[in-house]
Amino acid sequence: MGYGWTKLTQDEFGREGAKQSFALALIVMMFAGVFAFILPAPAAADSWTDTTTENFALGTHENTESVGDNVRLEDMGGGIYYTQGRFTSQAFDAGQVVENWDNISWSVTTPSLTKQVNDNVGAEPTTLIDGDSRVGVVQTGTSHEGTRDNDGVYENIQEINLGTPDTNSYYEAVTVVESGDSLSSPDKLDADDGDNYRVSAVASVENTDHYMTLEPDSLVDGENSRIGVITGGSITDVQTQNNVYENIQENNLGALTTTQENAALTVVVIGDNLSTPDKLNVDDGDNYRVDAASTAAEVNTYDYSSGAGTDKWAYEGALNANLPTPPAGTEFTSYTEISTSNDNRYSTGGGASAADPYHMFKFTISEAPGHITQLDIEWEGYNDEVGTTSGLHIWDFALSAWELLFSHTQYTTDGIITVSKTTGFSDYIDASGYLWLCAQDASNYGITIYTDYVKVTVTISTVYSLEVQHDSAAFSIPTGSTIENVRVRLNFGSDNTATYTLEIRDWQNSEWDILNTETVVSGTEVTWDSTLTTSPDNYISLNDNIRVRLRTDSIENDHISKEDYLQFYVGYRPPEYGLRWEHRVTGLPANGIAYIRIYGYADTGENFGIYTWDGTNDQWIYSGENLPSGAAAETWVEYSIPSTYLEGDNLSIMYLSADNTDPTPENIHIDCAGARVTTTMYSIDVQHDSEPVSYSGILNNIRVWLNVGSENTATYTLQIRDWQNSEWDNLETVVINNGTEYTFDNILTVD
């Protein structure tokens, strides 16, 4: 069976009235079918008529309803009706309810109410069902969805041109050389005959600025180091001319000079002077002697009546049958209860049947373990479980373990544990001076622990110490000099073994800095020789002198220091300031003429020459230019250089002070520095207008065909004018090599 298109008459499809008639006919036939199904067979005798809505309302409806003096299938909502139903009439003519009828008849009329059914368009394919392509275009803002309701919303479809395509050729009519020189007449463009229309490129100059990006510590010459120091800004500030400067200050280049002085003033701070200090001036074995002073034995008590939470702390917690490793627990919320022995206690409960509460105490002991002769430790407290013990422990740093000191079994009142230690103090006191105690009962009964008072008493023996300070004579250092180093040399001995420390006064920070610490064995001599190069100025006082002190910490042995000689040295550079600074620019092209451009100035009255590195001959060349002197004279300094100066793609300039003998450090201020590369560029811009274009119908495409050759390798771009948008659109870009030809062939289609 074949398929074909059949034209519908206007009466059947395509007119609004015909649509309604078609729908009406369809509905009438549908209802006739329905009622043929639901009505009873007609009778041959008596008859009656139900003609009004009131008559029909007296009957029985099943999926039917009476509307406008007619019976119809009931509307379920939304215009959807039941497909079948039943209506039973109530007879009134008998004047009574009739139970049985011998004969019955009923004439049926067609329902007058109709329903229109739409079969909506669901798609409009690009290719028709017969294989043809769609011809036409849907107008903007419309679609086939507008056909689904008779509501005044349309799908608008416009015809397109089905005329046979025609192609017209047009040649150049007007040629304008926008950039370049015309060497022949444009009429040579009208034939493919090798007779060319020729245009030569014109030259233009382009300037490209490249800014300084490096300032190396070692100059490009490989021999000189940078001299100077940045006092403000950085090299990034020289990359824009915006009055933001990199400020570079001269360094002192004076020859290093060392001067030496002896002790001029000696003060014994701790100890007894046994001889005259002038014995320090000569290395002759004739010693300056100081006897250490003694300090009587002391007893110091540490408890929580002062310093709680500052240099002593208490912590609480609970742990099953084990002691916690310090530090542990939570700090006490109050120290008042344990500051005195007054039965006002701090308590901590276990909180669980298997948790054992503890109190942990941390003391800061100021005495050195080597000077302690006895530790007395006391704790007052108890736990409230009958038959259990409360133990006090001390942490042994050497073993990393708790050591039980003592325990008691009090459970209603304080038990007092007092323990004395006479040895092993360094095991119980660490390098920071901390001592740890812990009270706990390991009963696993969940008891409560109470602490009333805790203290540590430290006894120290008689100790000896000395301190003697020496000031050097004043150094004659010229004003403006740079201090390079400070040196102290001391030879001394001790009549008893002791640890000595030599310190130097930092006048700038008001503190003592350690030079040497050493245990000097009885009857021996040592020589300490210390040189300071970091911030040596800090050790020269306003009176141009140096101060040192020799001291010992408190020890049990009496001792006498025996200083043979003490010498002070200062290395300085007299004020002869100069500057040597390189700025380097990278990434320069190999061709082009380079100009150095610098915007900046030097301090008033100062001369700083500008040099350029000759990369071919490996030497600095003076440019003949100096930085302007004074801010008021600031201007651009510009000078040209040959391309042979390039070191690869780098170019270096140097600022050099004129004589390097300035008595005070001077500065240069650089706002902008770089190299301007001037390059000659060649270009052609030729515009061709075609002959007037004429056509009928709709424009389908535009084709541009151009054959081009070049006498030198260059990149060519063919563009076409977009008159609507006042711009040029690229058709093609291609590199045409020297002596070759290329044919542009570009087609623009119209959508």
Residue, then its C-alpha position, 0 to 999 in steps of 0.5 A: m500500500g502506498y502513501g500520499w498527501t490528500k488535500l482537505t477541502q476548506d469545509e472539512f479543515g481550515r475554517e473555524g465554522a467548519k471545525q465546529s461543525f465537524a466537532l459537533a457531528l462527532i459529538v452527536m454521533m457519540f451521544a446517539g451511541v451512548f443513549a442507544f445503549i442505556l435506553p429501554a426498548p419502546a412500548a406500544a401503548d400509553s406514552w408520556t413525555d419528559t421535556t423539562t429539567e423539572n421532569f428530568a429532575l424527578g427521575t433517577h440519574e446514574n452518571t447523567e444530569s439534566v441541563g437546559d431541558n436535556v439529559r446528558l452524560e455528567d461532567m466529571g470536571g475540566g470538560i471531561y464526561y462519563t462515557q456511559g450512564r443511566f437515567t430512569s424517568q418518573a411517570f406522572d400521568a398516572g396520578q399515582v405511583v404505578e408499580n407495574w406497566d403492561n406497555i411502555s414507549w419513549s421517544v428519544t431525541t438527540p442531545s443538543l449540547t456538543k463538546q469540541v475535542n482538540d488533537n494538539v500539534g505536538a511537533e513540526p519536524t525539519t524533514l517532512i514525513d514524505g522526506d522533503s525538507r521544511v520550507g519556511v521560518v517560524q517568526t521570533g516569539t511564536s511556536h507551534e504551541g500557539t496552535r493548541d488553543n483558539d485563544g488569539v495566540y498564533e504561530n507565525i510562519q513566513e515563506i522563504n525564497l525558493g528561487t534558483p540561486d544565481t551567482n554574479s562576479y564583480y571586480e575591483a572598482v576603487t582601490v585606496v592605499e591606507s598604508g603603503d606606497s602604490l607602485s602600479s595601477p589597480d586595474k591589474l587586479d581584473a585578470d589572473d595573468g601574473d601582471n600584479y598590482r604592487v604596493s610597498a610597505v611603509a615604515s613606522v617607529e614603535n617604542t617599547d619600555h622595559y623596566m628594571t627587574l633585578e638588582p644583584d648583590s654581585l655586579v654583572d662584572g663578576e668582580n665588584s659587590r654591591i655597595g649601598v643599602i636600600t632605605g626605602g621602597s624597592i625595585t618594584d617602585v622604579q617600574t612606574q614614574n609615579n613619585v614613589y621612590e626606591n631610596i639607596q644610601e651609601n655604605n662606608l668604604g673607609a679602610l678598616t682601622t682597629t684601635q685598642e684600649n685597656a681597663a680604665l675603671t674597675v668596680v667590685v660589685i660583689g666581693d673584696n678587692l685584694s689589689t689594684p686594677d692597673k695590674l690588668n694592663v700588662d701580660d706579666g703574671d701580676n694579677y688583679r685579685v678579687d675575693a668572692a663574698s659569702t652569703a649566709a645559709e637561708v631557709n625559704t618557704y613556698d606555699y599558696s599564700s602568695g604567687a598562686g596561679t603565677d609561680k605555683w599552681a594546683y590541679e584536680g582530676a580523677l584517674n583509675a588506680n593510677l597517678p597521672t603524668p604531669p602536667a595533668g588535670t584542671e587548675f583549681t578554681s580557688y586557692t584560698e582554701i589551701s593557702t593556710s592551715n585552717d581546716n578550710r579545705y579544697s575537695t575533689g570527688g571521684g565521680a564514679s565508683a572506680a575513679d580516684p581523685y587527685h590533687m597535683f601541685k606545681f612549685t617554682i623553686s628559685e634556688a639552684p639545686g646545687h645550693i640546696t641542702q634540704l627540702d621539707i615537704e608538707w601536705e595536710g589533707y585526707n580522703d573520706e573512705v574508711g580503711t584507705t590510705s592517702g599518699l603524697h608523691i614527688w615527681d622524679f625527673a631522672l626516672s620520669a616516675w612518681e616517688l611515694l613520700f609517705s601516706h596516712t589513713q585519716y578519713t575524717t580529719d586532716g592527716i599531716i605528712t611531712v617529709s625531708k629530702t637531703t640529697g638528689f635535689s636535681d632529680y626533683i627540680d628541673a632546669s626550669g625550677y619546677l617541682w611536682l607533688c601529687a596527693q591521691d588514694a588509689s582505692n577505686y572506691g570513688i572517694t573524695i579527697y580534701t587538701d587543707y594546706v601544702k608547702v615546700t621549704v628550701t634550705i640553702s647553705t652558705v654560698y660564695s659569689l663575685e662580680v667585678q665590672h671593668d670599663s675601658a678607656a674612651f676610644s677616639i673614633p672619628t664621628g660618622s665612622t662605621i663600627e665593624n666589630v668589638r673585641v674583648r680579650l681576658n686572661f685569668g685564673s682562680d684559686n678554687t674551682a668555680t664557674y665564671t661568666l664574662e658578659i658585655r654591656d649592651w647599651q642600646n638594649s640596657e642588658w648584659d650579653i654573655l661572651n663566655t662561660e666556663t668552669v675554671v679549675s683551681g690553679t689553672e688559667v684561661t684566655w677568653d678572646s671574643t669578637l662581636t660583629t652583629s650590631p657592634d655599635n650597641y656595645i659602645s657607650l655615649n662616652d665611647n667606652i666598653r663595659v664588661r663584667l666577670r662574675t660567678d654564680s653562688i657556689e659552696n666554695d670560696h674562691i678568688s679571681k686572678e685577672d692577669y690582663l684585659q684588653f678592649y679593641v674596636g674595629y671601625r671604618p672612618p667616614e668615607y661613604g660611597l655607592r655602587w649599585e646595579h639595576r638590570v633589565t631583562g627580556l630585551p629584543a636583540n634588534g632595535i635601538a635602546y635608550i636608557r631612561i632614568y627619572g630620579y635624583a641624588d641628594t643635593g650637592e652629590n654626584f652619582g654617575i650613570y654607567t652602562w655595561d658593555g656586554t661585548n667588551d665586558q666593561w662599564i662605560y660611563s654614559g656622560e650623564n649624572l643623576p640630577s642633584g637635588a629633588a628640584a632638579e629631578t628630570w628624565v635622564e636619557y641616552s642611547i646605547p648600541s645593541t652590542y651592549l646587551e648581555g644576552d637579553n639583559l642590560s645593566i646600568m650602574y650608579l657610582s658615587a664620584d669619589n667615595t669620600d663623603p663624610t656622611p652617607e648620601n642617598i639616591h632616589i630612583d622613581c623610574a628606570g628602564a630601557r626604551v627599545t625603538t623598533t622600525m616596523y613595516s605595514i601595508d593596508v590596502q582597501h579595495d571596493s568592488e563594482p556596485v553589486s546588484y541582485s534580485g531576491i535574497l542574498n545567499n552568500i558572498r565570496v572573496w577570491l584574492n591571489v597575493g604574493s610577497e617579496n619578503t616573508a610577512t603575515y597577511t590578513l584579509q578582512i571584509r567590511d561589516w557595514q552594519n556594525s561599522e567594523w572589519d571582520n577577519l576572513e583569513t590570516v596567513v604567513i606568505n613566504n618570500g617569493t611565493e603566492y597564496t590564494f585567499d578564497n573565502i565564502l560568507t553564507v547568509d543565515 
